[in-house]
Amino acid sequence: MDRTQAPQTRKVKTIDILPPQQFTLKNGGELFLLSQVDDNAVKVDLIFDAGSSKHDKLLSRIVGDLILGGTQTMTSDEINEAIDQLGGFTNIEIGTEEAIVSVLGLRENIIQILKIVTDAIFKASFDEKEINQAVAYRKQRFNVSMEKVSHLARREFIAKIFPNSPYGQLIQRDDFENIDRDDLVTFHSNYYLNALQKVAVVGNLSQGEIDEIIEQTSVFKRNDEPDLKFDYNYTPTEIYSAKKGALQTAVRIGRILFNKQHPDYIDFSILNTILGGYFGSRLMSSIREDKGYTYGIGSGVAQLKDTGYFFISTEVGEEYREATIQAIKAEIEKLQTELVSPEELQLVQNYVTGQLLKNADGPFAQMDRFLSVYKHGLDLSYYNQVLEELNSITPERIMELANMYLSWDQLIIVKAG
């Protein structure tokens, strides 16, 4: 091997992601299984229709805190101790549209661990003491967050970009004083007991073990109500939210956009990477490295079930606030008027390809990739489409998208500090 010569490179044209097996739950929902696992680790995700957009953001989070908070026969400490003794681990993630209860353990114990978890969810008692502790915990986190300019900017941005849907509803201080146990019980009944949508399993399990998981989850019904449709129109505006004593100003800029279902999503994601989607992006090079206005800046495309949004976020010193905004505007206008060089495009193509391969490494990551497209009505061929469009995109196409979707007068600009 001649180590003075770099190895030959080639474009990655396809990516092999294992499709999961599919089973039907007793409530009509779906169970997905990836069994190609080399060890005894197992992960089970229970996916409920209990995201924060379903009712009240604070209510959904407190119920999430309490679904393993005790039953009539077991306290929360006893539930956690029983899971710990079996070498198990749980995690609860409350998203915008879904709540995911993850259960992890070794194969020999996973059925017992899952039984403890499903019983705890189904029989959650919502003890007043546990409720008070959960409310106090959430209130403390809220108060701490409200001291951060990044949080204030994010709140203002979401409220302005989603004025006509639950996504834009914000938790207020008074909400903590109005938590009612009956409301928690109703939310639990509507969005947990009657809204188990999917189960995702990664682990080398037998058919008998899968049958046992299906049986354990049979206590949960499925929510078949159609999703509500919302008006995603917004008004471009510029907002300044003052925070007394703040040393930094948070800046958040963006607009309503789209999700994976849109034909321009893949190509726009490539444009986003060039602008602010990785450490070598133009925003980082200009505003961090060249001008020194900030430690970090980035952009992204957030996806929701029916829509999505584009955003740029950073924190800068107060004296650099307006200069930073003008520098961001200049980088966007440069994309609209100057073609990306072949060298920069090649660098971004290589980076995105590497990230795609990294994020599909192993069965646990591959299940995540499957669920990411499945919830938008797509299949795993989407990732080969990403590679195809990535390898064929042109500088002219990037300029076209920049002009189509990044007009400055269509952006919301929020400054908090």
C-alpha positions as CSV (number, residue, x, y, z in Angstrom):
1,M,0.0,0.0,0.0
2,D,1.3,3.4,-1.0
3,R,0.4,5.6,1.9
4,T,1.4,8.8,0.0
5,Q,-1.6,8.3,-2.3
6,A,-5.1,8.9,-1.1
7,P,-7.5,6.0,-1.6
8,Q,-9.8,6.1,-4.5
9,T,-13.2,7.5,-3.7
10,R,-16.6,6.8,-5.4
11,K,-20.1,8.2,-5.0
12,V,-22.5,6.2,-2.9
13,K,-25.5,5.6,-5.0
14,T,-27.6,3.3,-2.8
15,I,-28.0,2.6,0.9
16,D,-29.3,-0.7,2.3
17,I,-31.6,-0.2,5.2
18,L,-33.3,-3.4,6.5
19,P,-37.1,-3.2,6.2
20,P,-38.8,-4.3,9.5
21,Q,-41.2,-7.1,9.7
22,Q,-44.8,-5.9,10.3
23,F,-47.4,-7.4,12.6
24,T,-50.9,-6.3,13.6
25,L,-51.7,-5.4,17.2
26,K,-55.0,-6.4,18.7
27,N,-56.2,-2.8,18.5
28,G,-55.5,-2.7,14.8
29,G,-52.3,-0.8,15.2
30,E,-48.9,-1.9,13.9
31,L,-45.9,-3.6,15.4
32,F,-42.6,-3.3,13.5
33,L,-39.7,-5.6,14.3
34,L,-36.0,-5.5,13.3
35,S,-34.6,-8.8,14.6
36,Q,-31.1,-8.6,13.0
37,V,-29.3,-7.9,16.2
38,D,-26.0,-9.4,17.2
39,D,-26.4,-9.3,20.9
40,N,-29.2,-9.7,23.5
41,A,-30.1,-6.0,23.7
42,V,-33.8,-5.2,23.0
43,K,-35.6,-1.9,22.7
44,V,-39.4,-1.6,22.6
45,D,-41.0,1.8,21.7
46,L,-44.6,2.3,22.6
47,I,-45.8,5.1,20.4
48,F,-48.9,6.9,21.7
49,D,-51.0,9.7,20.0
50,A,-50.2,11.9,23.0
51,G,-48.0,14.7,21.7
52,S,-48.2,18.3,23.0
53,S,-50.3,19.4,20.0
54,K,-53.2,17.2,21.1
55,H,-54.5,19.4,24.0
56,D,-52.4,21.5,26.3
57,K,-48.6,21.5,26.2
58,L,-48.2,21.6,29.9
59,L,-50.9,18.9,30.5
60,S,-49.3,16.6,28.0
61,R,-45.9,16.9,29.7
62,I,-47.2,16.4,33.2
63,V,-49.1,13.3,32.2
64,G,-45.9,12.1,30.5
65,D,-44.1,12.6,33.8
66,L,-46.7,10.7,35.7
67,I,-47.5,7.6,33.6
68,L,-44.9,5.7,35.5
69,G,-45.7,7.6,38.7
70,G,-47.5,4.9,40.6
71,T,-50.6,2.8,40.6
72,Q,-53.0,1.7,43.3
73,T,-50.6,-1.1,44.3
74,M,-47.1,0.2,43.4
75,T,-45.4,3.5,44.1
76,S,-43.2,5.2,41.5
77,D,-40.2,4.1,43.6
78,E,-41.3,0.5,43.6
79,I,-41.9,0.6,39.8
80,N,-38.5,2.0,39.2
81,E,-36.9,-0.5,41.6
82,A,-38.6,-3.4,39.9
83,I,-37.3,-2.3,36.5
84,D,-33.8,-1.7,37.8
85,Q,-33.6,-5.2,39.4
86,L,-34.3,-6.6,35.9
87,G,-31.6,-4.5,34.4
88,G,-34.1,-2.4,32.5
89,F,-34.2,1.2,31.5
90,T,-37.1,3.5,30.4
91,N,-37.3,6.8,28.7
92,I,-40.4,9.0,27.9
93,E,-40.2,11.5,25.1
94,I,-43.1,13.9,24.6
95,G,-42.9,15.2,21.1
96,T,-45.2,17.6,19.3
97,E,-47.4,14.9,17.8
98,E,-46.4,11.7,19.6
99,A,-45.4,10.4,23.1
100,I,-42.9,7.6,23.0
101,V,-42.3,5.3,26.0
102,S,-39.0,3.4,25.4
103,V,-38.2,0.2,27.2
104,L,-34.7,-1.2,27.0
105,G,-33.3,-4.4,28.5
106,L,-31.8,-7.8,27.8
107,R,-33.8,-10.4,25.9
108,E,-34.2,-12.7,28.9
109,N,-35.9,-9.9,30.9
110,I,-37.5,-7.7,28.3
111,I,-41.0,-9.3,28.6
112,Q,-41.0,-8.9,32.4
113,I,-39.8,-5.3,32.1
114,L,-42.4,-4.5,29.5
115,K,-45.1,-6.0,31.7
116,I,-44.2,-3.7,34.5
117,V,-44.2,-0.7,32.2
118,T,-47.5,-1.5,30.5
119,D,-49.2,-2.2,33.8
120,A,-47.9,1.1,35.2
121,I,-49.2,3.1,32.2
122,F,-52.6,1.4,32.1
123,K,-53.2,1.6,35.9
124,A,-51.6,5.0,36.5
125,S,-53.3,6.5,39.6
126,F,-52.3,10.1,39.5
127,D,-51.7,10.5,43.2
128,E,-52.0,14.1,44.4
129,K,-48.5,14.0,45.9
130,E,-47.0,12.8,42.6
131,I,-49.0,15.5,40.7
132,N,-47.7,18.3,43.0
133,Q,-44.1,17.1,42.6
134,A,-44.5,16.9,38.8
135,V,-46.0,20.4,38.7
136,A,-43.3,21.8,40.9
137,Y,-40.6,20.2,38.8
138,R,-42.1,21.6,35.5
139,K,-42.6,25.0,37.1
140,Q,-39.0,25.2,38.2
141,R,-37.8,24.1,34.7
142,F,-40.1,26.7,33.1
143,N,-38.7,29.5,35.4
144,V,-35.1,28.6,34.6
145,S,-35.9,28.5,30.9
146,M,-37.6,31.9,30.9
147,E,-34.3,33.4,32.1
148,K,-32.6,32.2,28.8
149,V,-32.8,34.5,25.8
150,S,-32.6,31.5,23.5
151,H,-35.8,30.1,25.1
152,L,-37.5,33.5,24.8
153,A,-36.6,33.8,21.1
154,R,-37.8,30.3,20.4
155,R,-41.2,31.0,22.2
156,E,-41.8,34.2,20.2
157,F,-40.8,32.5,17.0
158,I,-43.1,29.5,17.4
159,A,-46.0,31.8,18.5
160,K,-45.6,34.0,15.4
161,I,-45.0,31.2,12.9
162,F,-48.0,29.1,14.1
163,P,-50.7,31.7,15.1
164,N,-53.6,29.5,14.0
165,S,-52.7,26.1,15.3
166,P,-51.9,24.3,18.6
167,Y,-48.2,24.3,17.6
168,G,-48.1,28.0,18.5
169,Q,-49.8,27.7,21.9
170,L,-47.3,28.5,24.7
171,I,-47.1,27.5,28.3
172,Q,-47.8,30.5,30.6
173,R,-46.9,31.0,34.3
174,D,-50.6,30.9,35.3
175,D,-51.0,27.5,33.7
176,F,-49.2,25.8,36.6
177,E,-51.8,27.1,39.1
178,N,-54.7,25.6,37.0
179,I,-53.6,21.9,36.8
180,D,-56.6,19.8,37.7
181,R,-56.4,16.0,38.4
182,D,-59.5,15.3,36.4
183,D,-57.9,16.9,33.3
184,L,-54.9,14.7,33.7
185,V,-57.0,11.6,34.1
186,T,-59.0,12.5,31.0
187,F,-55.9,13.2,28.9
188,H,-54.4,9.8,30.1
189,S,-57.6,8.0,29.0
190,N,-57.9,9.8,25.7
191,Y,-54.3,9.7,24.5
192,Y,-52.7,6.7,26.3
193,L,-55.4,4.1,27.1
194,N,-57.2,4.7,23.8
195,A,-54.4,5.9,21.5
196,L,-51.5,3.3,21.2
197,Q,-50.7,3.8,17.5
198,K,-47.5,1.8,16.9
199,V,-45.0,-0.5,18.6
200,A,-41.4,-0.6,17.3
201,V,-39.2,-3.5,18.5
202,V,-35.5,-3.9,17.8
203,G,-34.1,-7.2,19.1
204,N,-33.5,-10.9,18.3
205,L,-36.9,-12.1,19.5
206,S,-38.8,-15.2,18.7
207,Q,-42.3,-15.3,17.4
208,G,-43.5,-16.4,20.8
209,E,-41.9,-13.3,22.4
210,I,-43.5,-11.0,19.8
211,D,-46.9,-12.7,20.4
212,E,-46.4,-11.9,24.1
213,I,-45.7,-8.2,23.4
214,I,-48.8,-8.1,21.2
215,E,-50.8,-9.6,24.1
216,Q,-49.3,-7.2,26.7
217,T,-50.3,-4.2,24.6
218,S,-53.8,-5.5,23.9
219,V,-55.1,-3.5,26.9
220,F,-54.6,-0.3,24.9
221,K,-57.1,0.8,22.2
222,R,-56.2,2.8,19.1
223,N,-57.3,6.4,18.3
224,D,-58.8,6.3,14.8
225,E,-60.0,9.9,14.8
226,P,-58.9,11.9,11.7
227,D,-56.2,14.5,12.3
228,L,-57.4,18.0,12.5
229,K,-56.3,20.4,9.8
230,F,-55.0,23.8,10.6
231,D,-54.3,27.1,8.8
232,Y,-50.5,27.5,8.5
233,N,-50.5,31.0,7.1
234,Y,-48.3,33.4,9.0
235,T,-47.4,37.1,8.8
236,P,-43.7,38.0,8.2
237,T,-42.7,40.4,10.9
238,E,-39.7,41.5,13.0
239,I,-40.0,41.3,16.8
240,Y,-37.7,42.5,19.7
241,S,-38.4,41.0,23.1
242,A,-36.5,42.8,25.8
243,K,-34.8,40.8,28.7
244,K,-33.5,43.1,31.4
245,G,-29.9,42.3,32.3
246,A,-29.2,39.9,29.4
247,L,-25.7,39.9,28.2
248,Q,-26.5,38.1,25.0
249,T,-29.2,38.5,22.3
250,A,-30.8,35.5,20.8
251,V,-31.7,35.7,17.1
252,R,-34.2,33.4,15.4
253,I,-35.1,33.8,11.8
254,G,-37.3,31.6,9.6
255,R,-40.6,30.8,7.9
256,I,-43.2,28.0,7.4
257,L,-41.9,25.6,4.9
258,F,-42.7,21.8,4.3
259,N,-41.8,18.3,5.4
260,K,-40.5,15.2,3.6
261,Q,-43.6,14.8,1.6
262,H,-42.9,17.9,-0.5
263,P,-41.0,17.4,-3.8
264,D,-38.5,20.2,-2.9
265,Y,-37.7,19.0,0.6
266,I,-34.6,17.0,-0.4
267,D,-33.0,19.7,-2.5
268,F,-33.9,22.4,0.0
269,S,-32.2,20.3,2.7
270,I,-29.0,20.4,0.7
271,L,-29.3,24.2,0.3
272,N,-29.9,24.4,4.1
273,T,-26.7,22.4,4.7
274,I,-24.7,24.8,2.6
275,L,-26.2,27.8,4.4
276,G,-26.1,26.6,8.0
277,G,-26.5,22.9,8.4
278,Y,-23.0,21.8,9.4
279,F,-19.9,23.2,11.1
280,G,-18.3,24.2,7.8
281,S,-21.4,26.1,6.6
282,R,-21.5,29.6,5.2
283,L,-23.1,31.1,8.3
284,M,-20.5,29.5,10.6
285,S,-17.6,30.6,8.3
286,S,-18.9,34.2,8.0
287,I,-20.4,35.0,11.3
288,R,-18.3,32.9,13.7
289,E,-14.9,32.5,12.0
290,D,-14.6,35.6,9.9
291,K,-16.5,38.3,12.0
292,G,-16.3,36.7,15.4
293,Y,-19.9,37.7,16.3
294,T,-20.9,34.4,17.9
295,Y,-19.7,31.1,19.2
296,G,-22.2,29.1,17.1
297,I,-24.9,29.6,14.5
298,G,-26.9,27.1,12.5
299,S,-30.0,26.6,10.4
300,G,-32.4,23.7,10.0
301,V,-35.7,22.3,8.7
302,A,-38.0,21.1,11.4
303,Q,-40.7,18.6,10.3
304,L,-44.2,18.2,11.6
305,K,-46.9,15.7,10.4
306,D,-48.6,18.2,8.0
307,T,-46.0,20.9,7.6
308,G,-42.5,22.1,8.6
309,Y,-40.5,25.2,9.1
310,F,-37.1,26.6,8.3
311,F,-35.1,28.4,11.0
312,I,-31.8,30.1,11.7
313,S,-30.7,30.5,15.3
314,T,-27.8,32.1,17.1
315,E,-26.8,34.1,20.2
316,V,-24.6,37.2,19.9
317,G,-23.5,40.2,22.0
318,E,-26.0,43.0,22.1
319,E,-23.6,45.2,20.1
320,Y,-23.5,42.7,17.3
321,R,-27.2,42.1,17.0
322,E,-28.0,44.1,13.9
323,A,-24.7,43.4,12.2
324,T,-25.4,39.7,12.6
325,I,-28.8,40.0,11.1
326,Q,-27.4,41.9,8.1
327,A,-24.6,39.3,7.7
328,I,-27.2,36.5,7.7
329,K,-29.2,38.5,5.0
330,A,-26.0,38.9,3.0
331,E,-25.3,35.1,3.0
332,I,-28.9,34.4,1.9
333,E,-28.6,37.0,-0.9
334,K,-25.3,35.5,-2.0
335,L,-27.0,32.2,-2.5
336,Q,-29.7,33.9,-4.5
337,T,-27.3,35.7,-6.9
338,E,-24.1,33.6,-7.1
339,L,-23.7,30.0,-8.1
340,V,-22.2,27.6,-5.5
341,S,-18.8,26.5,-6.6
342,P,-18.3,22.9,-7.7
343,E,-15.8,22.4,-4.9
344,E,-18.2,23.6,-2.2
345,L,-21.0,21.5,-3.6
346,Q,-18.8,18.4,-3.7
347,L,-17.8,19.0,0.0
348,V,-21.5,19.2,1.0
349,Q,-22.4,16.2,-1.0
350,N,-19.7,14.2,0.7
351,Y,-20.8,15.4,4.2
352,V,-24.5,14.7,3.6
353,T,-23.7,11.2,2.3
354,G,-21.5,10.5,5.3
355,Q,-24.2,11.7,7.7
356,L,-26.8,9.5,6.0
357,L,-24.6,6.4,6.3
358,K,-23.7,7.3,9.9
359,N,-27.4,7.7,10.8
360,A,-28.3,4.3,9.4
361,D,-25.5,2.4,11.1
362,G,-27.0,-0.5,13.0
363,P,-30.5,-1.9,13.6
364,F,-31.5,0.7,16.3
365,A,-30.6,3.6,14.0
366,Q,-32.3,1.8,11.0
367,M,-35.5,1.5,12.9
368,D,-35.4,5.3,13.6
369,R,-34.8,5.9,9.9
370,F,-37.8,3.7,9.0
371,L,-40.1,5.5,11.5
372,S,-38.9,8.9,10.3
373,V,-40.3,8.2,6.8
374,Y,-43.2,6.0,7.7
375,K,-45.0,8.7,9.6
376,H,-45.0,10.8,6.4
377,G,-46.4,8.0,4.3
378,L,-43.1,7.2,2.7
379,D,-41.0,4.0,2.6
380,L,-37.3,3.2,2.7
381,S,-36.8,4.0,-1.0
382,Y,-36.8,7.6,0.2
383,Y,-33.2,7.3,1.3
384,N,-32.0,6.2,-2.2
385,Q,-34.0,9.1,-3.6
386,V,-32.0,11.4,-1.3
387,L,-28.7,10.0,-2.6
388,E,-29.9,10.3,-6.2
389,E,-31.0,13.9,-5.8
390,L,-27.9,14.7,-3.8
391,N,-25.6,13.4,-6.5
392,S,-27.5,15.2,-9.3
393,I,-28.3,18.6,-7.8
394,T,-26.8,21.5,-9.6
395,P,-25.6,25.0,-8.5
396,E,-28.5,26.4,-10.6
397,R,-31.0,24.4,-8.7
398,I,-29.7,25.6,-5.4
399,M,-29.9,29.3,-6.6
400,E,-33.5,28.6,-7.8
401,L,-34.5,27.3,-4.4
402,A,-32.8,30.1,-2.5
403,N,-34.9,32.6,-4.5
404,M,-38.1,30.6,-4.2
405,Y,-38.0,30.0,-0.4
406,L,-35.6,32.5,1.2
407,S,-37.0,35.8,0.2
408,W,-36.1,38.2,3.1
409,D,-39.5,39.8,3.1
410,Q,-41.1,36.3,3.8
411,L,-39.1,35.7,7.0
412,I,-40.0,36.2,10.6
413,I,-37.2,37.8,12.6
414,V,-37.1,37.5,16.4
415,K,-34.6,39.1,18.7
416,A,-34.6,38.5,22.4
417,G,-32.1,40.0,24.8
